[in-house]
C-alpha cells in the first residue's frame, strides 16, 4: 500500500498539467499567453549539416554581420499546456550565420572599414505545436528574415531562411525538452539553408564591389570555417548527399525552382533548394555535362527566361538522340475560365494568368519541336487551385475543372499528383514530398526514370495519406 502511495504522489506533477489544460466542453490547444505558461531557458547551438549545401564563388567582398532583431513576439506555442521560451536570439543567430558563411565561402569581418556589405537578420517566427499524451511529437518552425546592405547602407537584397524540426514531449503533455529539441532542429535547419538561398539569388552581384580575394586585406573572421562533419539534424536528409558520378550521357536539362515570387504569392517550400539539388543529380546520376545543365531559381526564372530557354536555348543545342530533362518545382495555376494549366514564373500573377503565366501546352509544343524523342518533363507542382503548390486568381475558388495538357510523341511527363490533387511538402526531410522520393529513386535506381517512378509512387501516396491526410498519386504519362 505504501509503495502504491509513493507511485501516485510521483505521478501527480505529470497529471496536473494535463488536467489543467482541459477546458469546459472539451479539450483544446492552449497558447503560450494563457495562464500556467512554463518558462524555458537557454540558447541554441548551431549544428551544421554535413557537408555545406553550397559553395559560393571565390573573391566575394567581406561581409559584416549586423545586429540581430527579434520580431517573433516571444514565439507561438500551441499545446495542452502553455509555454514561454526565454531565449535571446542575437548571440546564437550571429554565431550561426558567421559559421555558415565561412562554410559556404563568404568571408566575414568585424571591421566596418573592411566590409563590402552588411548582412542583417531578424527572427520573425518561432513556433512549436504538440498534443496531449505521453512521448508525443513536437513540431517546430523558425523563420529568419535576411537583408543585405551595400557599403552605402542601401538595402540591395532580401531573403528568408525557413527551418523545421521535431522533438518529443514528456508525459502528461508537459513539453519539457521536446520544444527545445524541435526548435534546435528548426534553428539548425534554417541556418543550414543559407548557402542554398545565397547561391540561388546571388545577392553579391547587386553590390558591384566584388574584388579578387588577393586584393582584400586579411582581417579576423568572426567564426572559423567548420571542417569537421556534424551529426545530421532535422531537415538534413539522405538525398542531400549527392551520389558519385556514374558515367556520361548526351543530354540537356533546364531545371527551375521558384520558392519566392515577386508578386508575394505563398512560399513554395523548398522549391529552390530542390532545383539546385536536382541540377547536381542531373550531372552526377544522369551523367549530363555541366555546361548542358541550367538551373533557374527564383528571380532567374521570370517568364522571359522560360521563353529564352525553351524557345531558343534548347533548340540551338539539342541534337538527335540527345536526352532532355525539364524539371519544375513551384506554383502551378489553372485558368479559372478554361481550365488550362499554367506554370507560374517568378513574375507571374494568377490574376493575369494569360499575360504572365507560361501555359503547359506551350511547353509541350516547344519540346515537341526538338529533334529528339527522349524528353522527360518532371513537375513538382499542381494545378487544382486547392492549395499546396497551386494558386488561383484573387477571389477565385478552387472549383476548377483542370484540363490535362497532352504532350506529343517522345515526351514523358512525370507529375507529382493528379489534376485534382495537391502537391505536398515533406517538412521533416526539407524537400517537396514528390521530389524527395524522386531523388531517392534516382539515387537507388540510377538513371532509369521508370524504375525511379515505380519506386516513388507508392512512397509518396503513403506519406501523403499518413502524415497529411491527403491523396497524392504521382502520374506517369507518355505523349502520343
Secondary structure, DSSP 4 states (H G I P E B T S, - for coil): -HHHHHHHHHHHHHHHHHHHH-BTTB--PBPTTSTTPEEP-------PPSS-S--PPTTPPPEEE---EE-STT-EEEBSS-EE----HHHHHHHHHHHHHHHTT--B-S-TTT-SEEEEEEEEEEEEEE-SSSS-EEEEEEEEEEEEEETTS-EEEEEEEEEEEEEE--GGG--THHHHHHHHHHHHHHHHTHHHHHHHH-GGGGTS----GGGSPP---SS----S-----TT--GGGSPPPP-----EEEEEEE--S-TT-PPP-TTHHHHHHHHHHHHHHTS---GGGEEEEEGGG--HHHHHHIIIIIHHHH--TT-EEEEEEES-EEE-TTT--EEE--TT--GGGHHHHSEEHHHHHHHHHTSS-S-EEEEEE---SSSSSSB---TT--S------PPP-TTEEEEESS-TTS---EETTTTEEHHHHHHHHHHHHHTT-HHHHHHHHHHHHHHHHHHHHS-----EEEE--
